[in-house]
Amino acid sequence: MDPERDGGDAMRGLSQERGAVAVFVAITMVVLLGVLGLAVDAGALYQERKELRNGADAAVLAIAEDCALQPGTCNSGTAAATAKAYADRNASDGLAAISGVDLDAMARTVSVHTSTLLTDGGTIFPPFFASVVGFEGTTVHATASAEWGHASSMRGTLPLIISECEFPFGAPLPTSERVITFHDGNNTEPCNAHAGQDTDGDGFLPGGFGWLDTEGPCGVDLTVFLWDWADPGSSPSNGCDPSDLAALVGDEVALPFFIDIDGQGNNGRYLVGGFGLFHVTGYNFGGQFKVNAPCSGDVRCISGFFTSGAIYEGEFGGPDFGIVIVKLTG
């Protein structure tokens, strides 16, 4: 046996093992870096799509609200400009492409399709690392849809219900302050009743406002063309605290309208006809329920003006009292 030969063989074997380990480590590092790179690129693509989706969401809501409140602006050109503005605003680089706007004013629907747009005008979102494995990037897309309409039901509305005949139908709605007084179910302040709004057959629909029965907090769930029980008397409904009502002053409040009234006192009912927005400037409901009181003595009243606006909850299908519902649908 040749010790020197055996030692040389051992050294060569050890060198080969070290070389194999080095190759394995190198391959493993490439794989790990590739996986890490793909993870980073996937995160960037996700963030890009999130920004595009946020822009599309904001765009369809803005277009739907404009169409609902200003029908004269509801056209494809204006919608495209609005979509571009909101998509750009939600992109981290301030740029997004609008690949399509589908507006149907009759159906009251709109969809916006957004896609990648780079500062150099390109549309391919480039990878940071994945190009080493042949991935050259992709165009990211996002789509959102919305619809609009008038409210047929609402949850948790203030249980103060106003006579339909108090609403100033027509456009634009007047912004001069007006005072609406409480009615007691009699015809002290009659309005002409419309067909189907005269349950008692006297030819009059009481004006003013009344209160609805509640079983808890200062709110009630209502649906148009359904009857709801009255809370008798001129005081606010049970569950309405002074602080609840004081917070309404200076704000637009969603309120129901009644289109018919049946009975009085504990047997009184209102037929809900729709929902609108009332900008409250003051009220006198008696006792501690008084802020910027527009009337005095035993008179109970609320002051302000009707306005139009959009909300983002409720169901479609009611008549137009100035309030519209705008919802994302996809």
Sequence and secondary structure as in RCSB ss.txt:
>XXXX:A:sequence
MDPERDGGDAMRGLSQERGAVAVFVAITMVVLLGVLGLAVDAGALYQERKELRNGADAAVLAIAEDCALQPGTCN
SGTAAATAKAYADRNASDGLAAISGVDLDAMARTVSVHTSTLLTDGGTIFPPFFASVVGFEGTTVHATASAEWGH
ASSMRGTLPLIISECEFPFGAPLPTSERVITFHDGNNTEPCNAHAGQDTDGDGFLPGGFGWLDTEGPCGVDLTVF
LWDWADPGSSPSNGCDPSDLAALVGDEVALPFFIDIDGQGNNGRYLVGGFGLFHVTGYNFGGQFKVNAPCSGDVR
CISGFFTSGAIYEGEFGGPDFGIVIVKLTG
>XXXX:A:secstr
  HHHHHHHHHHHHHHHHHHHHHHHHHHHHHHHHHHHHHHHHHHHHHHHHHHHHHHHHHHHHHHHHHHH GGG S
HHHHHHHHHHHHHHTSTTS  EEEEEEEETTTTEEEEEEE   TTS  SB  SSGGGGT   B  EEEEEEEEEE
EEEEEEE SEEEEGGGS  SSS   S EEEEB  SSSSSEEE  TT  TTSSSEEE SEEEB  SSSS EEEETT
 EEEB  SSS  TT  HHHHHTTTTSEEEEEEEEEEE  GGG EEEEEEEEEEEEEEEEEETTEEES SS TT  
EEEEEEE EEES SEE    SBEEEEEE  
